[in-house]
């Protein structure tokens, strides 16, 4: 499916485990990360052969969420563009763009621009989102985020990949017009979490799946269910699975660094 996509081919290899890193590249526990030396560390990760750097889509600091809840502090796509400009081979992944909080046409423009400027460097994780403060701040209904996610993803993909598509949705109407720049190939799209959908939907619509660490047996069951779902719909191409995990602790009472594992 993405045999010729340079960073996909490095990040996802059937039958192999690959390692990426989750930004911030520091130990911060419940503190706001400083983001010091992140660009230099990203360059080092690129040189050491890590496959991808992953960013989070967080708008507001929410003390009630249970973690620092600020991601890498800076906007996910603007910071992704900075890292792309300062590295050479490593993929930049979104884990994940919260589609109900972003207008899909504006997002399509941003994604298409990044892909055109940095070809085959972006891996697009998408999710329905779970941070209620961000939803409230933007005036977006949280309980219906699953339905919004499906509609936004359909709009986004039509705008990105179809020439002069007809779209009529809650997000707007598009006819007799087409997005520029036009992409040369599809961007790998990874569903993050369940996105308020079922496994059948994930298998039909995701190029890959990102989920949270589970017990060993449960994780194996979930990976098999994901791949069985895709196979049941005659999708025979390799469908990768990714998850974050903590790599170790540098100091007491410090948050552990995060790896991003893909199989």
C-alpha positions in Angstrom: 0.0 0.0 0.0 2.9 2.4 0.9 5.7 0.4 -0.5 7.4 3.4 -2.1 6.8 5.8 0.8 10.2 6.4 2.3 9.4 7.1 5.9 6.5 4.6 6.1 8.9 1.9 4.9 11.4 2.8 7.7 8.7 3.2 10.4 6.6 0.1 9.7 8.2 -3.3 8.8 6.1 -6.4 8.8 7.5 -8.9 11.3 9.9 -6.4 12.9 9.8 -4.0 15.9 10.8 -0.4 15.2 11.3 2.5 17.6 10.3 6.1 17.5 10.2 8.8 20.2 7.4 10.9 21.7 8.0 14.6 22.1 8.8 16.1 24.6 12.3 14.5 24.7 12.7 15.1 28.4 11.6 13.8 31.8 9.0 16.1 33.3 6.5 14.0 35.3 3.7 16.3 36.3 5.6 19.5 35.4 5.3 21.5 32.2 8.1 20.4 29.9 10.8 23.0 29.2 11.2 21.9 25.5 14.9 22.9 25.8 17.2 21.4 23.3 14.4 19.6 21.6 15.6 20.4 18.1 19.1 19.3 18.9 17.7 16.0 20.4 15.5 15.5 17.3 18.6 15.8 15.1 20.4 13.3 17.3 17.4 10.9 17.1 17.5 11.3 13.3 21.2 10.4 13.2 20.8 7.4 15.6 18.2 5.9 13.3 15.0 6.3 15.3 12.1 6.0 12.8 9.7 8.8 13.9 9.0 11.7 16.3 5.5 11.9 17.5 3.6 15.0 18.6 0.3 15.6 20.5 -2.6 17.9 19.6 -3.3 19.8 22.9 -4.7 23.3 23.1 -5.2 24.1 26.8 -3.4 23.2 30.0 -6.0 21.4 32.0 -4.9 20.7 35.6 -7.9 18.3 36.0 -6.9 16.0 33.2 -4.4 14.0 35.3 -1.2 14.7 33.5 0.6 17.9 32.4 -1.9 17.9 29.5 0.2 20.3 27.4 1.8 17.9 24.9 4.8 19.7 23.4 3.2 23.1 24.3 3.4 24.4 20.8 0.8 23.8 18.1 1.2 20.3 16.6 1.5 21.2 12.9 3.6 24.4 13.4 6.1 22.5 15.6 6.0 19.6 13.2 7.1 21.9 10.4 10.0 23.2 12.5 11.2 19.7 13.2 10.9 18.7 9.6 13.0 21.6 8.5 15.7 20.7 11.0 15.9 16.9 10.3 16.6 14.8 7.3 15.1 11.4 7.3 13.0 10.8 10.4 9.3 10.8 10.1 7.1 13.3 12.0 3.9 11.7 13.2 0.8 13.2 14.8 -0.6 11.3 17.7 -3.0 12.5 17.1 -4.9 15.3 15.2 -8.2 15.8 17.0 -10.5 16.0 14.0 -13.6 17.4 15.7 -11.6 20.4 16.8 -10.2 21.3 13.4 -12.1 22.3 10.3 -11.3 19.6 7.8 -10.8 21.9 4.8 -8.4 24.1 6.7 -6.6 21.0 8.0 -6.5 19.6 4.5 -4.7 22.7 3.3 -2.2 22.6 6.2 -1.5 18.9 5.7 -1.2 19.2 1.9 1.2 22.1 2.3 3.5 20.2 4.7 3.5 17.1 2.5 4.4 19.2 -0.6 7.2 21.0 1.2 8.5 17.8 3.0 7.5 14.9 0.8 6.9 11.5 2.4 8.0 12.7 5.9 4.5 13.0 7.5 2.5 10.2 9.1 -1.0 11.4 10.1 -2.5 10.0 13.2 -6.1 11.1 13.8 -8.4 10.8 16.8 -11.8 11.9 18.2 -10.2 13.5 21.2 -10.8 13.2 24.9 -9.8 16.5 26.5 -13.1 18.2 27.5 -11.5 21.5 28.3 -10.4 21.9 24.6 -13.9 21.0 23.4 -15.5 23.5 25.8 -13.0 26.2 24.8 -13.9 25.8 21.2 -17.6 25.4 21.8 -17.6 21.9 20.3 -20.0 19.2 21.6 -18.0 16.5 23.3 -20.5 13.6 23.5 -21.0 13.6 19.7 -17.3 13.6 18.9 -17.4 10.1 17.4 -20.0 11.2 14.7 -18.0 14.4 14.1 -14.8 12.4 13.7 -16.3 10.2 11.0 -17.7 13.1 9.1 -14.5 15.2 9.4 -12.3 12.3 8.2 -14.5 11.7 5.2 -14.4 15.4 4.3 -10.6 15.6 4.9 -9.8 12.6 2.7 -12.1 13.8 -0.1 -10.5 17.3 -0.1 -7.0 15.8 0.0 -7.3 13.1 -2.6 -10.2 13.8 -5.0 -10.1 16.3 -7.9 -13.0 18.7 -7.7 -15.0 16.7 -5.2 -18.5 17.4 -4.2 -18.9 17.6 -0.4 -21.9 18.7 1.5 -21.6 18.3 5.3 -21.9 20.1 8.6 -18.5 21.5 7.9 -19.4 23.2 4.7 -20.1 22.6 1.0 -17.5 22.2 -1.7 -18.3 22.1 -5.4 -16.6 23.3 -8.6 -13.5 23.9 -6.6 -10.5 21.8 -5.6 -7.8 22.0 -3.0 -4.2 23.0 -3.8 -1.5 21.8 -3.6 -2.5 18.3 -4.9 -0.7 15.4 -3.4 1.2 12.8 -5.4 0.2 10.0 -3.1 -1.8 9.2 0.0 -0.4 10.1 3.4 -0.4 7.1 5.8 -3.4 7.6 8.2 -3.3 6.0 11.6 -6.4 5.9 13.8 -5.6 6.6 17.4 -7.5 4.8 20.2 -11.0 3.6 19.3 -12.0 7.1 18.2 -15.5 6.2 19.4 -15.8 3.6 16.6 -15.8 -0.2 16.6 -13.1 -2.5 15.3 -14.8 -3.2 12.0 -14.8 0.6 11.2 -11.1 0.8 12.2 -10.2 -2.0 10.0 -12.1 -0.5 7.1 -10.7 3.0 7.4 -7.3 3.0 9.0 -4.0 2.4 7.3 -2.7 1.6 10.8 -3.8 1.7 14.4 -2.3 3.3 17.5 -3.5 2.2 20.9 -2.4 2.4 24.5 -0.3 -0.2 26.4 -2.1 -3.2 27.8 -1.2 -6.4 29.5 0.8 -8.7 27.3 -2.1 -11.1 26.5 -4.6 -8.4 26.0 -2.3 -6.5 23.7 -1.8 -9.5 21.6 -5.5 -10.0 21.4 -6.1 -6.4 20.3 -3.4 -6.5 17.6 -4.9 -9.7 16.2 -8.4 -8.3 16.3 -7.2 -5.2 14.4 -5.5 -7.3 11.7 -8.4 -9.7 11.5 -10.8 -6.8 11.0 -8.8 -5.5 8.0 -8.5 -9.0 6.5 -12.2 -9.6 6.8 -12.8 -6.7 4.5 -10.3 -8.0 1.9 -7.6 -5.6 3.0 -4.6 -7.8 2.6 -1.8 -5.2 2.8 0.2 -5.1 6.0 -1.6 -3.0 8.7 0.8 -1.8 11.3 0.2 -1.3 15.0 1.9 1.3 17.2 1.9 2.1 20.9 3.7 4.5 23.3 5.6 3.0 26.2 7.9 4.4 28.9 11.6 3.7 28.4 13.1 4.3 31.8 13.5 6.7 34.6 16.4 9.1 34.9 15.7 10.6 38.3 13.3 9.9 41.1 9.9 11.6 40.8 10.5 12.3 37.2 8.3 11.2 34.3 9.8 8.5 32.2 10.9 9.1 28.6 8.4 7.8 26.0 9.3 5.5 23.2 6.8 4.8 20.3 6.9 1.2 19.2 5.6 -0.1 15.9 5.1 -3.7 14.7 
